[in-house]
Amino acid sequence: MNSQTPAVLEVKKLGKNFGNVQALVGVDLEIYDSEIHAILGQNGAGKSTLVKLITGLYPTNSATGEIYLNGKKVQLKSVSDARKKGLAYVPQEIEIVDNLTVAENIFAGQISSLGRVFSLARIFNLAEELNKKYSFGLPVRAIAAGLSTAQRQTVMIARALASNPSVLLLDEPTTSLSKDDAATLAQNLINLKKNKVTMIYITHRIPEVLALCDRATVLRDGKVALKLEKSELSPEKIITAMIGHSIENKNQVSKSQSVYNVLLELKRVSVPSVNPQQVALHDVNFELRDGEILGLAGLVGSGRSEILSAIAGRSPFSGILKVGNKEISNPSPKKMRELGIVILTEDRKREGLLFNLNLVRNVIAGSTEKFTKFGLVKVRQEFREASKSMDTLAVKTRSYLAEPAHLSGGNQQKVLLARALTSSPKILLLDEPTKGVDVGARQEIYQIIRRIKESGTGIIVVSSDLDELLLLSDRVVVVANGTTADQFARGEGDEARVLRFGTGLLQ
Amino acid sequence: MISVKKSLGLCKPLTVNGVRGNLGDVTLVTQTDGSRNKVEKEKFFFRLLAVPELGVVVALIICISIFQSINPVFLSGEVVGSIIQAVTFVSIIAVGQAFLLIGGNFDLSVGAVAGLTAVTSGKLMTSAGLPVWLALFLGLALGALIGLINGLMVTKAGVPAFIQTLGMLFVAQGLIQVVSLGYPVYPLPDVITKIGESSFFFTLGWNALLWVVISIVGDFVIRKTAIGRNLYVIGGNSEVAKIVGINVARYQLWCFVLAGTLSALAGMLVMASLSAGAPSIGTGWELTVIAGTVVGGVSLFGGIGTIAGAILGVLLIQCVQSGLITSGLSPNYQLIAVGTILVLAVFLDVTRRKYRNTVRKATTESPSEAVERTVNEGGDV
């Protein structure tokens, strides 16, 4: 990068303490005009503290150091102050009001600055302008309820751009997107760059950084660990900088089993679709053996999650589903749970964590009966069991009595894994176990999954990250268009094979 | 090991150097220096903040002291007795309502059910000539049946609880008029009057006894049993509850049945104390009950609160109402006071939670200290 041109956003010696904890120490950051700048880092690396300072969530005067915007020193007092000064933020979660039009969603929060009298026509025009300028291709007059996930994400970006910011900050934008949606997003970002939008891209997905970003800053332990120019970007460099040492060898071969028990068997299982979001399943066939990790590979929308739902008793099916030797009829979540089947769903917030209860109670949820005597809960035993499982999984929190809202994605996932372990599952179903989890915590979660497998539990993993799936699985079942298309053991197939069957090229 | 006898560690730290009590008694830290004491005090403060009923207890104490200082008659046996008399009926219902709310539902028909069961069982024991015990039993059964209908419509048919129980409120009010034809059922058998006039302790009789028993059992169930634990999970997120294998519909159904049955019991106790099955029994109670439980820290959105809190909330509202009377204010101010307390209570609760979270964040404590404190708090937040 040309160091003569002044930086659009410059952060100098930024530091922030929480009590005795130094979250950020002397961080320097320069963002230049029309670049996409990646910020990477593990949990606790200071990434989110930095983001909160740049977006004004933490006022600048609560930290040490300086922030310069277009060469001028700024004091950010609040989020709205930062936005006014030209720092726009696209949060991780997609927040769209379904029953408003796309245009209204884009200008949500700015309606009052558009004049005293609300004019839908004016908003339509403004939205249309924005749409054209950045080639978003959004149906601005349509009601937002009908939008796809990728379009929703685009609306979030458009909303941030509506205030004509100097810098656009994207916080892990691909977390809730499928591969196709992520490709749409990438195309959008490239268009934005052509239109001279300066962007900060926070992520832990390294391929995205390689594909999109011009420069990268890697944080570790609250400090800048590495700054990379485009020509220097490589996965090894980034990962090493993030975790401080090199990662384990991918091609770890696990011992193949010749003697095994079948824990679960599906024969010609079909599930009708009850709503448009749900994929209908037909002729699903596979078996799960004890002490193995079975990966369900396939595109988003191929029916992978629906298979897990059916096994967990969440949807009625036809065909044969055997747990051990027992054929299941009239499935219910309770019944399957009693047979030792435990599911961790993809959506931690809506179908996983209990935000009204502390971590101990979160871990114990569903296993309370194990800790009772004559119907009474043995509080100490319950507490010790829960903290023991959280200790083993190294959940990082200030107290096990804290509420899960304060934990990072990786730690939330560990709490849910602790819950699963507390019920001693025979079969564990994991839907996107590392979604929204950073690289370091990912490695920990892989280790945990392997440890659970060692104890003889059969595990089915669904993941959109094909590398992860191939790394973890002893066997892989490829799902396409609501049915099982192919299966192979570790080493017999690769990404190409999954994609050939998964995209429906081969049947 | 040196065995340390239990004592009030806060006031009199023992002087055996370096010995700590077991996990249960962190107050038995055996050092005498002042910094330790300070830490102990802070811990005590945190534990106090962790008590969910703290807010309502403090409010209750403040109210009592104010009314007592205005007019010393407030804490006389007579006034206290009348406050408890008035509280018993509503707070028996509040127990059922708190179960429903914690499990993520609520019931607007409780007052009307109380009235309906009172006039119905009154009619059964007079006009129909049934034995008193049978009439009372059928009254309870009617309450349970109405709860069951509410529960089935909500959990199985998917009608929102608000609509279902509002509908039931109207139906039951109508049925009261149909059964009683608008006149109080009177005179009732002597046994009923005796129940109503019973007095074991000061002026307190059967209704106070039942109130105490039901409150204690209810609080115990919600705090200490698997049923209670599961209700908090259901109220927190029913999807999660289903996934972890809890039969959500069954739990919620039973909560409705419980609320209906307790409403019936309260209704018939009022009937006994009035010696008449008045059609006005229970009118407007649904809102008093909900206001009381919410003032006591039970969340309208489910998963938060305790039975003790709910009862203290009802008690607080009654104290204020009675206190206004002993202070010589016009009864017209009662409703204004109740409304203000309701909003203020929720506001204070929200503030308490915020404060507690921020203070906790700022303290640096080692994992082992966290463990000790957590065990002491018993995970009861």
Interface residues (C-beta under 8 A of the other chain):
Chain A: F18 G19 N20 V21 A312 R314 P333 K334 M336 R337 E338 I343 T345 R350 E351 G352 L353 L354 F355 N356 L357 N358 V360 R361 I364 A365 G366 S367 T368 E369 T372 G375 L376 V377 V379 R380 E382 F383 S387 R398 S399 Y400 L401 A402 E403 H406 R419 S423
Chain B: L23 K224 T225 A226 I227 G228 R229 N230 Y232 V233 G235 G236 N237 E239 V240 A241 K242 I243 V244 G245 I246 N247 S299 G302 G303 I304 N357 R360 K361 A362 T363 T364 E365 A370 V371 R373 T374 V375 E377 G378 G379 D380 V381
